[in-house]
């Protein structure tokens, strides 16, 4: 599995063959001087709850992590802010609308896809489902589950970023329920 920076054998501007491998974050062409920065891909995901306290988790339909639990979400498009992307991805994956969307945390992640390992920055949110009865397994989703978020084992989550975010959200959820 290669990182994106390891795929550059030739300069994308002038075609000059590179004699030295680029660093993990910067490609500098010895021929034309192009400096190309390798930045992480950015994604947004949402822990969604309904009024009875249950939370929506999806079961992933595809690799990476096929069959594992995840929060609904996906990659942010160019020109799109994180909140808009979070709402769009939730609509695409499970067909529901959100209210009370709030930033939770950010976590780094590695996303292996098509023999490339992409560095990702996952922006995690929480939100209330406006129409939870409409939740359905849509784009790249095998199944939709409404679970007690305090009973979900973080180790069941598809990605390390989501495991870390779930632990944080569970602590907040626990404090909100107990008032401490």
C-alpha positions in Angstrom: 0.0 0.0 0.0 1.4 3.4 -1.0 0.8 6.9 0.2 -0.2 9.4 -2.5 3.3 11.0 -2.4 4.9 7.7 -3.4 2.9 7.5 -6.6 4.8 10.5 -8.2 7.6 9.2 -10.4 7.2 12.0 -12.9 6.4 15.7 -12.5 2.7 16.3 -13.3 3.6 19.7 -14.9 6.7 19.1 -17.0 7.1 15.3 -17.0 10.6 15.3 -15.6 11.6 12.0 -14.1 12.2 12.3 -10.3 15.4 10.9 -9.1 14.6 11.1 -5.4 11.4 10.1 -3.7 9.2 13.0 -2.5 8.8 13.6 1.2 5.6 12.6 2.8 4.2 16.1 2.5 6.0 17.8 -0.4 6.9 17.0 -4.0 9.5 19.3 -5.5 10.4 18.9 -9.2 14.1 19.1 -10.0 13.2 20.1 -13.6 10.7 22.9 -13.4 10.6 23.6 -9.6 7.0 22.8 -9.1 6.2 22.4 -5.4 3.1 20.2 -4.8 1.9 19.8 -1.2 0.3 16.5 -0.2 -2.5 17.4 2.3 -4.9 15.1 4.0 -8.3 14.4 2.5 -11.0 15.7 4.7 -14.2 13.9 5.7 -17.2 14.7 7.8 -19.3 12.1 9.8 -22.2 12.5 12.2 -23.3 10.7 15.3 -27.1 11.1 15.0 -29.6 10.6 17.8 -33.3 10.5 18.0 -35.6 11.7 20.8 -35.7 8.3 22.6 -31.9 8.5 23.1 -31.0 5.8 20.5 -28.3 6.7 18.0 -28.0 5.8 14.3 -25.1 3.6 13.2 -24.5 2.3 9.7 -23.0 -1.0 8.7 -20.6 -0.4 5.8 -21.4 -2.1 2.6 -18.0 -1.8 1.0 -14.3 -1.9 1.9 -12.5 -0.6 3.6 -14.0 -2.0 6.7 -16.9 -3.7 5.0 -19.5 -4.9 7.6 -18.2 -2.8 10.4 -20.1 -0.1 12.2 -19.6 3.6 11.4 -21.2 7.0 11.7 -22.9 8.2 8.6 -20.5 10.5 6.6 -18.0 10.8 3.8 -15.5 12.9 2.0 -15.9 16.7 1.7 -16.1 17.9 -1.9 -14.0 20.8 -3.2 -15.8 24.1 -2.4 -18.0 22.5 0.3 -17.9 23.3 4.0 -17.9 20.6 6.6 -21.4 21.2 7.8 -22.9 21.1 4.3 -20.9 17.9 3.5 -22.1 16.3 6.7 -25.7 17.0 5.9 -25.3 15.9 2.3 -23.5 12.6 3.2 -26.2 11.8 5.8 -29.0 12.4 3.1 -27.1 10.2 0.6 -26.3 7.4 3.0 -29.4 7.1 5.2 -32.0 9.6 3.8 -32.6 11.7 6.8 -32.4 15.4 7.7 -30.5 16.9 10.7 -31.0 19.5 13.3 -28.8 20.7 16.1 -25.6 19.9 14.1 -22.7 20.4 16.4 -18.9 19.9 16.0 -17.6 17.2 18.3 -13.9 16.6 17.4 -11.3 16.0 14.7 -9.2 12.8 14.3 -6.6 11.6 11.8 -7.2 8.4 10.0 -5.7 6.2 7.2 -8.1 5.2 4.4 -6.8 2.3 2.2 -8.5 2.4 -1.2 -7.4 0.9 -4.6 -3.9 0.2 -3.4 -3.4 3.7 -2.1 -3.4 4.7 1.6 -4.9 8.1 1.9 -4.2 10.2 5.0 -7.6 11.6 6.2 -8.7 14.3 8.7 -12.1 13.3 9.9 -14.3 16.0 11.3 -16.9 14.5 13.7 -20.3 16.0 14.5 -23.4 15.2 16.5 -26.9 16.0 15.5 -30.6 15.1 16.1 -32.5 13.3 13.4 -35.5 15.4 12.1 -37.2 12.4 10.4 -35.7 9.2 12.0 -38.5 7.0 10.7 -37.1 7.7 7.1 -33.7 6.2 7.9 -32.8 3.6 5.3 -29.7 1.9 4.0 -28.8 3.8 0.8 -25.5 4.7 -0.8 -22.7 2.3 0.3 -24.7 1.3 3.4 -25.5 -2.4 4.2 -27.7 -1.6 7.2 -29.0 1.0 9.6 -29.2 0.4 13.3 -30.6 2.5 16.1 -28.6 1.6 19.2 -28.0 2.9 22.7 -24.8 4.8 22.1 -23.5 3.8 25.6 -23.8 0.1 24.7 -21.8 0.3 21.4 -18.2 -1.0 21.8 -15.9 1.5 20.2 -13.8 -1.5 18.9 -16.7 -2.3 16.6 -16.3 0.9 14.7 -14.8 0.8 11.2 -12.0 3.4 11.7 -9.7 4.5 14.5 -10.9 8.1 14.1 -14.5 6.9 14.8 -13.5 4.8 17.7 -11.9 7.8 19.3 -14.8 10.1 18.5 -17.3 7.6 19.8 -15.5 7.4 23.2 -15.6 11.1 23.5 -19.3 11.3 22.5 -20.1 8.5 24.9 -18.5 10.4 27.8 -20.5 13.5 26.9 -23.7 11.5 26.5 -23.1 9.8 29.9 -22.6 13.1 31.6 -25.7 14.5 30.0 -27.8 11.6 31.2 -26.5 11.6 34.7 -26.2 15.4 35.1 -22.6 15.1 36.3 
